[in-house]
């Protein structure tokens, strides 16, 4: 029953659960139950909708009487259970049109959380001003909100008669509730409220065929007993009108256990990659000292690059930082012939965090195209000192390319080294005496 625009890929579609406490009738079962009037998915191409749910049944709302002073005040709190509706300026309203503002309010608080410095770099520290302010992307907001959503444990209840629809049980990731009811306490660290840690990636670019890998370790020494949750979200380009499969740029999320049984976990309740949805979540139990590799793999892009955001919550070791495991992931070459393979290898020095590079090529119509850039906060990671990194890309023969390496602090690589090779031939190979003022350019065909 879900309709446009709720069935679109980028917006969050919100279903309505019942309320709780004084805001339900005596025959209504409460917040773990879905209201029967809430629209259902999936979409025509099989995507999960609604995305989340929120209380939308008997929500206290203003009557909007601008000429009356104090119209929302009363001597008692409103109560649908006790038939108390005090204050001429308020009333009870029900529907998904009330559930959506609940999510909107939660999103506003979440944005304020990031802007008021509750996070430091990619890790959130949980108190105001403990970190640095930043503007979260829309995809990061979706990832964090949907990451913390908890599945409803009840069923579908008809209102107002109170009968439960027994032949329609609720399941996580189904067309009734999606990922469940939003819960900000499950979504972000809050000092004195929870023990979870949150690390994020905010709108990172990934190129078609590339794979970003992130290592995390579980630490329950502070009494944390939260499950591990990972959610990937991106804004996919528009699909064709009338599309039967509307996903354009497919990104896959997986979690792989390091050591032990090396088990692989897939998103959205599946036993394989999800090839339909633009939000993918994995929830799982994890034990102390377990290590995992979070894998973000781009496949079958219609366009060269795509931005994505990632949210990870759980009992995460303090040493963990959410950045690609470059020393492992970048050693594997793309799937192309030796003659088409370009490789950039760098041995960093003590000034590694200042290094930036940009790789562009010519297009068939004499334009230019960015092939890759890095590193830096906008790409989700920075180089560490005294390490070796590899970046490999498949290029088109006879096209023109320019590779630019820059040290924003000046002074080149210091004692570091780097080399460029294409088609099995070394284009450039520095030594420890190699130095430059600010920028080094390499052009080749």
N, C-alpha and C positions, 0 to 999 in steps of 0.2 A: 504493500500500500504506500510505500515511500515514493515521493514525487519530486520533481525538479523544484527548487535547486538543491534539495537535501541529498539527492542522489549523485551530485557532482563529486569529483575526486578531491578537490582542495578544501571545501568547507567542512566543518564539523557538524554532523547531523546529531541532534540530541533527542533521545527518548525520555518519557516521563515515568518515574517511579512514584509510588505513594509516599506520603509524608510520615511523620511519627509524632509521638507525644500528644499534645492537645490539638494537633492539626490533622487528626484523622477521626472518622466516625467509629463508633464502638464495634461495628462489624467489619472494619477494614484492618488488614493484617500488617500494614506498616511498610517501612522503607525498603525491605528486602523483596517487595513485590512490585511488579510492573503493572501500570494501569492499562486496561484493555483497549483504551482509545489511542494508545501510543502507536505511531506508524511503524510498520515492519519492513525489513529488507528480505533478501538481499536485492541489489540492483539488477538490472536486466543482463549485465555482463558478469554477474556473480560476485561483485565486491561486497564487503561487509558494511552494512548500514542498518541502524544508526551506528555512529562511532562510539558514543557513550550515552549514559542516562544520568538524570539528576532529578531530585524531588520536584514535581510539577503539579501535584494534586493538593488543593487547598493551601495555596501560598498567599500570605497576607500581602496585599498590594495597595498603593495609594489610590484614592478616588479622584485625585487631582481637582481640588477646589481652591484655586489660587486666591480667591477673595475672602477666604475664611482663615482667620489666624488660629493656630493650635488645633486644626481639624483632625490631625492624626493622633492627638493625645487622648488618654482615657485613664480612668482610675484602675483598670484591670487589664491584663494582657488578653488579647483575643483568644478565643478557644472554640473551635468548631465542635469539640467533644461536649463542652458545657453550654453550647449555644450562646456564647458571649462574643459579640462583635462590637466592641466599644470604639468610640471615636468616629465621628461622621465621615472622616476623610479616608478611612480604610475599608477594605472588603476582602473576602476570600475569592480567589480566582484559580481555576484549574485548567490544565492543558500543557501540551509541549511548548506552547508560547510562554509558559511560566518556567518550565524546566530550562529553556535556553538562556534566559537572563541569569539563572543560578550559575550556569557554566560561564557566562560572560563575566559575572562578578568574580568568580574564581580566577578567571584568566587575568582580570585587572589586578587582583592581588598578587598573582604570580609575576606579572610584569613589574610591579612595584618591588617585589622581592629581588629581582635581578638588578633593577635600577638603583636600589638602595644599598648595594654592595654586600649582599649576603654570600657572594661567591668570590673565590680567589682563583684566577686563571680558569682552568676547566673544572676545578673542584669547588663545591659549595661548603662553606664553613658554618652556616646556620644561625648567625646573629648579625644584626644590622651593623654595617660598617666594618665587618671583619675582613671583607675582601674589597673588590673594586667594582664600580658600576659599569654595566654594559647593557646594550639594547638587544634583547633576544629576538631572533627571527620568528616569523609565524610558524615555521616548521618546527623550531625548537619548542615553542609554546605547546604545539600539538603533541610533540613527543613526550614532554614532561607531564602534561595533563593526562594523556592516555596511558602513560607508563604507570601512574599511580592509581588508576581506576580499579575498583574491586568488583568482581562479578556478583550479581544478585544471587542470593541463596534460596529465595522463595519460588514464586511462580507468577502467573498472570492472573490478576483478580479483576472480575467485572465490577464496575462501579455504576450506579450506587447499590446494586442488589447484594454485592459481597460474595458471589459465587466464584470459586477458583476454577480456572480453565484447566482441567486435569490432563487433557490430551495435548497440551502445548507446554512441556517443561522448558525451563530456562537453561541454556548452556552458554558458557563463555564463548565469545566470537560468533554467536549466532545472529540471526536477523532480527532478534528481539532487543538485545541489550548491547551488542558489540563487545567492547572491552569492559563494560560495567559502569558502575556509578563513580563519578569523580570523587577524589578524596585528597585534599591538599596535604594532609598529614602523611599520607603515603607517598607523596610526590617529591617533597623537598625536605632537607634537614632543617629542623627547628630546635634551637637550644632549649632544653627542658621539656620538650614534647615527644621526641623520638630519638632513635639511635642510628637512623639510616645515614649513609653517605650518598652523595650525588655527584657524578662527574658527567660532563656534557661536551658535545661538539656542536658548534653553532654555524650552520650553513656552510659546510665544507664542500669544496668542489671535488668531484670524482670524474675521471675520464672513462669512456666506454672501454670495458675489458679490464679495468684496474681493480685491485683488491686492497682495501685498507684493513689492517689487522691490529687489534688492541689487546694487550695482556692485562688481566686483572687477577688479584689474589684475594681470597676470603679471609677475614680476620674477625673472630667473635670474642676477642679477649676483653672488650669493654662491655660485655653483656648483650651485645646485639644478637638478635635471633631472627632477623628479617630475611625473607626470600630474596633471591637475585632476580632483578627485573631489568630487561634491556628493550628499548623501543627505538625504532628507526622511522623517520618521517621525512617526506620530501614533497615538493609541489611539482607534480608531473605536468608536462606540456599538454595542451588540449588534444583530445583524440578526434578522429573523424566523425562527422555527423552520422548517426545511426550505427556506430561501431558495435561489433559483437564482442570484441576484446579491446577495451579502451585504454589500457596501460601502454604508455609510449616508451618511457625510459624505465626499464626494469632493474631495480636494485634488490639484492637478496641479503637477508640477515641470518646469520648462523652463529651458534656458540659451540666451540669445540673444547672439550676437556683436555688439559695438558697433562700427560702421564696417565697412570691408572688405566682405565678402560678406553680412554680417548674417545668417549662418546660424543656424538654430534647432536645438537638440539636445534629444532626448526621452529619458525614463528607461527602464531595464530592457530595453535592447536594442530598443526599439520605434521606429517612425517616426511616432508620434502619441502623444497623451496616454494614460496608463495609467488605466483606469477600474475596476480590480479590486483592486489591492494597497494596503496601508497603509504600505509602505516603498517609496520610489522612489529609484533611484541613477543618476547619470550619471557615466561615466568617459570622459575624452577627453584627447588631447594638446593642449597649448597652447604657443604661442611667446612669447618675451620681448616685453613691452610690449603684448601683446594685452589688450583690455578686454572684459568680458562682463557681462551683466545676468542674474542669477539670479532667476527668477520663481516665486513661490509663489501659485497662483491657486485660490481656493475655488469649488466648483461644486456645485449640486444638494444642498445640505445639508438633512437632515431636521430638524436642530436649528439654532438661530440662530448659535451660536459653536462653535469647535473649537480646541483647543490643538495646536500642532505644534512639533517641534524640527528643527533643521537643522545639519548638519556639512559644512564645506567644508575640504578640504586641497589642498595644492599649493604652487607657488612664488608666493606671494601678496605683493604689495607691502606694505611696512610701513605705508603711509598708509591702507591699507584698514581699515575697521571695518565689521563686519557689522550694518548697520542699513538700514531701508527707504529707498529713494531717494524721499523724500516730495515733494520739489519737483517731481518729474516724475510720479510715480504718482498723487498726490492731485489733480492738476489735471483728470484725466478724471472726468466725472460718471457716477454710476451710471445704469443703464438704467431711468429712470422719467420721468414727465411733469414739466414745470416746476412744476406746482402741488404736487407731492409732494416736491420736492427741497429738502433742508436743507443749507446750506453754512456751515462755520466756517472763517474765514480769519484767520490770525494773522501779524503782523510782529513777530518776537522782538527782544529787546534783550539787554543783557549778562547778565541773570539768567535766560536761557532754560532752563538746566538744572534750575531749581527749579519750573518750571511743570507742573501736572497738571490734567487735566480729566476730567469724568465726565458722560455723557449718558444719561438714563433716560427711559422713557415708560410710560404706563399700558397695561394689558392689558384685554381684553374683560371679564374678571371682577374688575376694579378692583384688580388686583395691579400690581406694577411690574416692568419688564424693563430690564436694562442693554443699551443699544444699542451703545455704544462707550465706551472709555476710553483715555487716553493722556496724554503718553508716559510713559516710565520703564523701568527695567530689566526689569520683568515683561512689558513689551510689546515688548522687543527693541530699543528705540532711545530716544534723548533728543534734544530740540531743540538746535540750534546757535544761537549768538547771531547777531543781525542777518541773519536769513533769513526768507523768506516760505513758509508752509505752508498747504495747503488740505485740508480733510476734508469729504467730501460723503456724504450718506446719503438713502435713500428712506424717507419716513415715511408713516404712515397718516392720512388725513384725519380731522379731528374728534377725534383722540386728544390727550391732554394730555402735555406734555413739560417736562422741566427740564434745563437745561444749566448746569453748575457749573464755574467756572474758579478754580483755587487756586494761590497761590504759597506753597510750604511754608516759604520763608524770610521771608514777609511782604513788604509793599511793592508788591504788585500787579505790573504789567508794567514799571514804570519808564518808559523812553521808548518802550516797544513799543505796538502797537495791535492791536485785533482787531475783527472784525465777525461778526454772525450774520444769515443771511437764510433765509427759508422761503417757498416759493411765489412767488419773484421779488420778495418784499417784504423790506426791511431791518428786522430786529427790533431790532438794536442795532449802533451804530457808534461806537467810542471815538475819542478824539483823544489827542494826546501828553500832555495834562494829566490824562487818566483815571487814577485811582489807587484802590486799595482796600487794606484792612488785610490780610486773609488770603483771603477767599472772595467771589466774585461769582456770584450766582444769577440765572438768566433763566428765566422760566416762560412758556409760550405754548401755544396750541392750534391 
